[in-house]
Amino acid sequence: MVTDLDFTDDIALVSDTASKAQEILDRVETTAIRVGLHMNSKKTKCIIFNQQEDVSIRTTSGTILEVVQDFKYLGSWMHSTSRHQHQESASMESLQQAQQNMEIYSS
């Protein structure tokens, strides 16, 4: 499973569970700090798919990330509601294609 999509200074982290999402965010944030980078928690958002319960994702400093209903990444919109399921699928395919293209260019 693809867990992150990186393009210049934007990163989209992807996980199939909230606990994995928290773990991935913690690792990314900890690694960034080691090399002198800092995550802007005001600009960092999370979107949740197929969850009935409330989910809270926190930064390493304890800030709870804002949960959004949709976001745009590399020109494609991702929506958290099922009424946009076709668009979500197309958007995920776009994200995966963008990641494959980036791997080709960095090889």
Secondary structure, 3 states (H helix, E strand, C coil): CCCEEEECCEEEECCCCHHHHHHHHHHHHHHHHHCCCCCCCCCCEEECCCCCCCCCCECCCCCECEEECEEEECCEEEECCHHHHHHHHHHHHHHHHHHHHHHHHHC
